[in-house]
């Protein structure tokens, strides 16, 4: 199925067994399992993958180095083989009156017996000139995703989240030349244990606000402080602020758990939320879900949904 293909109105008529909201790794993985289990499944995807800025993804066995766009395209082809349909649209509302009614932004609505929310999250980057433009290229956030490709280069780490010290320590696995820019954090705010660990890891700590990046010939070459000082760096790690896309779950009444990295739904081991019939997977349930984790979570949720639909049907037959 081409990524621009959309089902016509007739394809959306009737009741779907499952509507999957979100066509990233979690949603497509779930759709694959559901399609193979012979369930009528629709994926609604707004086309806003979190890893779109990256040209490659790493650490996924047999898919190491594959482009995120290529991975999703392959996934869409695979689900189509099992009769799963995908519509490029956005879900604006979900209501429930026995079944779920899923309202689409382009107009119309679809009905479903079960719902899987795989809407992911949005990364809000630090407000530093050049960071957003270079993100996914030489401004990075995950050493497991990109560390090997930039190993042994001069790293910078921009303090931007509660995990910044941890990030600076972690990236020292891939380079022995790491500079931790405190940016708007005072050195006195760092715990003594953090300072000792940074020193033990050979990480240099530089106080002062970061004003912007130095880019030459479309390559990062340095980090400029507000006082004009430039520190030569060819890679900058930073932690975006994750903003979970949990609006639908909130409106459905799902219980959320407040964390330092946003509010995520309370789920059981299969991804079932506190709302009966509603599962969640991928970055919709946690900021640290990598592609491989998201795909696994989607698979697990789909398997649970298959069992739930079966038992519901059998119980109804027994009680009839």
N, C-alpha and C positions, 0 to 999 in steps of 0.2 A: 504494500500500500504506500503510495506517495504521501509525504508528510503534509501535502496540501489537500489531500482527499478529505471530503467530509461526507458523512452519511446524509442521504436525503431524508425528507420528513417521514417517509414510510419506514425507513430503517429505524427510526426512533419511536415508532408507535408501539403500544403494548407495554407490558411490564418486563423490565430487565431483571435478571437474577441479581446482578451487581452493577453498580455504577462506581467506577474508579475515578476519583477527582485528582488529576495530576498524572502526567505521562513521563515522569522521570524514571530512574532505575527502579525505585520501589513500586511505582504504579504499573510499569510495563512488566516487571517480574511477576507481580500479582496477576495481571491480566493474562499472562502466558499460562500460569497454573490454572486459572479459572477457565480459560478457553479449552485447555486440554481435559478438564473435568466436565466438559460439555455444558457449561453454564453460559447463558446469554449475557454477555458482558459488554459494557460500553466504557471507554476511556474518554474523559473530557480533559483536554490539555490546553493550557493558556500559552504554552511555548516560551516559558521563562525559566530555563534550567539554571540552577545555582552555579554550575561550573562552566557556563558558556564562555567566560573570558579565557579559559585554559585551552591550549592547543592539543594537549594530551592528558591522559590520566594514567596513573601508575599503581602498581601493587595489587592489581586484579588479575589473578592467575589466568593465563591464556589470553588476556586482553591488555597486558602491560604495554603502554605506549600508544594505545588506541585513542583517537580523538573522541571527546565527549559527543560531538555531533554524529560521528560515525557509529558510536555505540548505540545512541538512541535510534538512529535510522535502522540499524540491524534489528533492534528490539521491535520496532513498529512492523517490520517485515515479518518477523516471527509470529507476533500475535495475530496478524492478518491470516496466517495459514490455518488458524483454529477458529476462524469466524468472529474474532473480536473486532469490534469497530472502534475507530478513534475519530473524534470530532475536535477540531481546533476551535476552542471556545473557552469561555470563563464561566464558572458557576457563581451566580450571584446570591442565591438563597436556596436553602433546603428546608422543607417542612415535612411533617409526618402525620398521616392519618390512617394508620395501618401499614401502608407502604410509604416510602420516601418519594417526595416530589422534588426533583432537582431542576431549578430554574436556570436557564442559560442566558448569558448576556445578549447574544445575537437574537434572542426571541425564542419562545417555546419552552417546553419543559419535558423531562423524561421521568419515568417512574421506575422504582427499583425496590427489591426486597431487602437488599443489604447495601451498605455504603462503605467504601474504603477511601479515606482521606490521605492523600500522599502529596500535599501541596507544598511541602518543603519550607524553605525560609529564604529571606533576603539578607545579604550581607551589607551592612552600613560601614563604609570605610572611614578612617580618620580624615578629618578635614585638613589635609596638608596638600599643598599644591603639588600636582604630579602623581600622587598616589593612585587615584582612580584611573588615570590614563594608562598607568603602567601595570595595573593589577592583572595578574595572570601571566605576565611576561617576565619582568625582573623584580616586580613587587609581588611577594608570595605570602601565603599564610600557613601552609602545611609542609613541614620538611619530609614527611612520609610520601607526600604526593610529588614533591619537586626537588628534594634534597640531593638525590643522586645526580640529577642533571646539572646542578650548580656546585657540586662538591669542590672543596678547596678554594673557592673564590672568596674574596673579602665580603663578609656578611655584615649587614646592619640589622638591628631589630628595633623597631619603633614601639615604645611603650604605649599601649592603647587599650588594654583590657586587664582584668584581674589575673589573667594567665600570662602576662607579658614576661615576667621573670622566668616562668616555666618554659616559655617559648625560647627565650634566649639560651637557657641551659640546654634544651633539646637540640637546637640547631648546631651546637658545638660538636655534636656527633659527626657532622658533615664538613665542618671547616674549623681550623684552629685559629682563624682570624675573624673574631666576632666582636662587634662593637654594639653595646646596648645604649640606645638613645633614650634618656629618661623623658624627653619632651616636656610634658606639663606635670610630671611627677617629681617631687622634691626627693633628693637622695635620702633625706631624713625619714621619709615615709617607708623606705625599704627596711624589712626586718634584718637584724644582724645575721641570721641564718642564711637569708637570701644573698646578702653581700658576700658572706664567706663562700657560699656555693659558686657564685659568679666568679670570684677570684680563683677558686680551685679549678674551675672549668676554663680559665684563661680568658674570660670575657671582660673586655674593657667597658667601663661604665662612663658615659659622657652626659653630664647634666646640661640643661639649657633647652629651650624650646626649638623644635625643628620648624624651619620656615618653608622648606620645599626641597625638591630633588634637582640634581644637576643631571641633565641629559645631553649627550653629544652623539651625533650620528645615529639617533634613535636607539641609544643604549644608555642605561643608567651608569653614571660614573662617580656620583658623589651625593652626599647628604649635606644640605646647607642649614646651619643654625641661624637663629634670629640675629645673632651678633655678627653674621657674615662669614663665620668660620665654615670651611668646607672639609668634610671628612671623605676621603676617597673610598667608595664602596661600589661594588657592581651588582649586589643583590640586597634587597631590603625585605625582611619579614615583618609582618604586622598582623595583629588579630582584629578582624572586622567585628563589629557588634552584630550578633545574629538577631534577626527580627522574625520570629516564627509566623508563618501564615496560618494562623489558627482561628481566623474569624468565623468560618463555618462551624467549627467545633464549638466555639463559644456560644454561637446562636442556637445550636442544638442542645445546649445545656451540659456539655461535657465538663467534668471537673478538671481543672488545670493545676499544675504544680509550679509554683514560682521558684525559679533558679537564678543564679547570677547571670545566666545567659538567655533569659527570657522565660516565658510561661509556656509549658508544654503539657499535653494531655496526660492524665493518669491512665496507664494502660496495663493490661495483664501481659504475661509472657508471649501471647500471640498477637498483641497489638489491639486487643479489644478495649475500647474506651468505656467510660462509665455510662454511656448511652447504649442501650441494647440495640444490636444490629449495626453498630458503627465501629469500624476498625480504623486505625491510623498506622502509618509506617513511614520510614525514611526520616528526613530532616524535620518532618512534621512532629516527630516525637523526641528529637534531641539534636543539638547543634553539631555533635561530633560524628554523626553517621556518615561514613565514607561511602563511595559508590557500592563497594562490595557488601557493606553492612546493610545499605538501603535495599539492595536487591534481595538479600537474605531475608530481611524483615518483610518485604512484600510477599515473598514466597510463603513464609510462615503464616502471615495473616490470611492469605488466600486459602491455604490448606485448612485453616480453622473455619473460614467461611463456608467452604465446601461441606465440612462436617456438620456445621450448624444448620445449613439449608437442608441437608439430608435428614437429620434428626427431627427438625421441625415438620418436614413433610411426613415422616413416618409416624410421629406422634399424632398428627392430625388424622391420619388414616386409622390409627388404633382407636382414637376417640370418637370417630364417626359412627 
